[in-house]
Amino acid sequence: MLAHDRVGSGCPVVLLHGWPGDRSDYADVAPLLADEADVVVPDLRGFGESERDPDGDHAMAAQVRAVIELMDHVGFGVAVVGGYDVGSRVAQQLAVEHPGRVRALVVTPPLPGAGRRVLEPQAQREFWYQAFHQLELAEQLVDGRPDAVRAYLAHFWNHWSGPTFTPSDARLDHLAQRYGVPGAFTASIGWYRGGSGTAARALVEKPPQTPVATPTTVLWPEHDPLFPRAWSDRVGEWFAAADLRHVDGVGHFVPVEAPDVFAAAVRDAATE
């Protein structure tokens, strides 16, 4: 069972974190919803305090299965599901495989539609880490070394965030503790080793014959170096009822950088 926090009462809501984060990514979002929503925030499989698959399977199928098991455990027949980064991909796949369990989606990039643009020089300068994570060298250099883990994670939290956001030392210390346990970093990059990263998916994805019908709010940040806004041009090919909202001034970590914006989108989805 996924380790999770639960607050509030009302409309069921599940919020899914990204890499390199954990369920604390929503520490400022969940309280904003607690008066009107029953909010469950898990650590995804292989992350934080959740279990690790002994075979290292922490990619898409395992993540979707684990979220459904959690929803069953907490009694959520249907829920609004929000996510960013890895959590966004899992939320989207949840709506594809289990449309009856997802009332609405609230997601940030990645979303499908990048296509061969992921091979452009600027994109490749950003997505280098996904190829690096395929190498045994990644775990040799980082896994089980808290100082190396902290430095590695700090790079992404600083580089991917917006110009006015700086992760606190307390936040980086917390994540270094979670990812610094021997085996934890390697478990987290199982997502990429399982072929679920953007670079692996973008070149093979094709628009579905029938777009996802689940009402979907897409929050696209202004300063995400991984996912330029130009890549939002094909959202409608995958989602039949997409509400694309630009979030100015922030980077990749929308729930952390702009918790009020993310919470407002979840609230809108829960009341429609």
N, C-alpha and C positions, 0 to 999 in steps of 0.2 A: 504494500500500500504506500502511496506517495505521502511523504511528510507534508503537512499543510497547516495553515492558519485559517481560522474561520471567525468572521465578525459580522454583526448586524442581523437584520431580519427583513424579509420581504422577497422581492424577485430574486431567484437564484442567479448567481454570477460566478463564473470561474475565470481567473486571471492567470495567464501563463507567461513566465519570464523568459529572458534570452540568455545568450552566451556573450560575455562571461559574467553572468549574474546568478541570482537565486531568488527565492520568494520575497526577500526583503526589497526587491526592486519596486514592489507595490506598497511599501510601508506608508507612503503619503497618499496613495490613491484609495486604499480600502476604507480608511476612516471617513473619507468624504462621501462614501456610499452607504455607510453603516445604518443610517436612519431609514433607508428605503430598500436596501438589498441585503440578501444573505450571501456574503462574499467569501468564497473559498479560494485560497491562494496556495498552490502546492509548489514544492521543489519538483521539477521534472525528473524523470527516471535517469539515474546516473549523476544527478546534480545535488548539491547541498546535503541534506539529511535523508534523502530518499535512497531506496535500495539501488544497488548496482546489479545488472545482469551478469552472472558468472561468465557468460560467453562474450561479454562486452557489447551486447546489442542494445544500443541506446538511440537508434535512429528512428525513422518515422513510425513504422508499424508498432514498435514497442511503446513509443510515447503516446500514440493515440489509444492503444489498448489500456495503458495505465490510467489515462485521464477518464476513460469510460468507467473503469473499475472504481475510480475515486468518486465519480458522480453517483454511481450505484450505491457506494458505501455511505455517502452523506445524504442520500435520498433525493437527488436532483434528477427528475425525469427529463426535464428540458431546462436549459440555462442560456443566458447571454454569456458568450465566451469572448474574452479579450486576450490579446497577445501582441508581443513585439519580438522581432528577431526570431530565434528558434520557436518561441511561443506563438508567433504569428503563423509560421508554417504549420505547426501542429493544430492550431485552431482552424485554419483553412481546411486541412485534411479531415479534421473531425466533422466539419460541415459537409464535406463530400461523401464521406463514408457513413455518417450517421445524421442525416439531415433532420430527422425527427427529434434529435436530442439538442439541437442548437437553435435557439429562438432568434438570435441575431449575433453577428460578429462585429467586433471592434478591433481593428488590426492596424499595425504600422508595417512598413517594409521589413522584410522582403515580401514582394508579391510577384506573381508570374508576369511575364511580358518583357523581361530584359533581353531575351534572345541572344543573338550574336554580339550585341553591344557589350556583353560581359567580357569579350575578348579585346575590346579597345584598350590602348595603352594606359589611359588613366584608370580604367577599371582594374586592369591587371596589377597596377601599382597598389591598389587597395586590397585585392583578394588574395595576395600572396600567402596569407596565413592558412588558407584552406588547403593549399598544396603542401605547406609545411606540416600541417597536422596529419598528413598521410604518412609521414616519415617516422621511423622509430627514433630518429634523432630528437624529435619534439619531446617525447617522454624522457629521453635520456638527459636532456638539458633542463627540463622544467619540473617534471613530476617529483613530488616528495621533497621539494626544496622551497620552503616558504618564501625566502628572499627572492628567488628567481620567479616564483609564481606571482608575487606582489609586483615586481618590476614588469613582468609580461602583461598582466592584467591592467596595470596602471597605464601602459602605453595605449591600449584600446579605449579605456575609459576617458582618457584625455584627448586622444586623436579623433574619436568618433563623436564626441559631444559637441554641443554648440559653443559659440565664442564666449558666452557669458557664464558657462557652467564649468566648475572644477570639482571633481569628486573629492570628498573630504578624506582626511587621513583615516578617520574612523571607518568609513565605508570601505576603503581599500584594505584596511586591516581585517575587517570582517570577511571580505571575499578571499583574502589571502589565507585566512584560517580555514575557510570552507574548501578551497581548491588546493590548499597546501598539504592536506592529509595524503599520505602515500596512496596512489591509485586514483585519487579524486580528479586530478587534471586529465589523466588518461581516459577516465570514464567520460568526462565532459566532451572530449574531442571524438568520442565514439559516434557522435552525431554526424561529423564530417566524414569519418571513415566509413560510415554506412551509406554514403552517397547522398546525404540530405542537404548539403550545403548549396548555396546559390550557384557557384561556379559549375558544379556538377549537373544541376537541374536545368539551368537556363538553356543549354544547347540542345536538350532533348524534349523540352516541354512543347506541347501543342494545345491550342485552345480546344476546350471540350465542345462536342456537338451541342450539348445543352449546358449553358452556363449555370453556375451555382445560383439557386434561387433564394438562398438565405439572405435577408437584409444585411448589408455589409457596410459599415462605416470604415473608411480608410483615412487614417491620419498620416499625411505625408509631410515630414519635417523639411525645413529649409536647408539645414546645414549637415545633412547626412552624407559623408564622403563616399559611402558604399552605394547609395541609391539616389542618384540625382532625380529631380522632379520630372525630367524628360522621360524617365522610365515609367511614369504613371499613365502614359498615353494608351495602354492596352488593357487597363483594368476591366473595362466593360466587356472584353472578349471572354473573361473568365467568370465575371459576377454580373448577374442580370439586374440586381437591385443595389448598385454601389453608390454610396454618397462619399465622394472624394473631397476631403477637407485639407487645405494647406495649413500647416502649423509653423508659423514664422518664428525665427529667432532661436530655434532649438535644433539639436542634432539627433543622433540615432536613438538615444535613450529616452524616448518621449514620456513614458510613465514616471521616470525619475526626474527629468528636466522640466516637465510641464504636467504635474499630477492633476492639476485642476482641469486642464483640457481633456486629458484622458478620462477622468471621472465624469466630466460633463457628457462626453460621447457615450459612455456606458449608461449613464442615467437616461439619455435620450433613447437609446436602444431598448432599455427596460420598460419605458413608458409608451412606446409606439404600439 
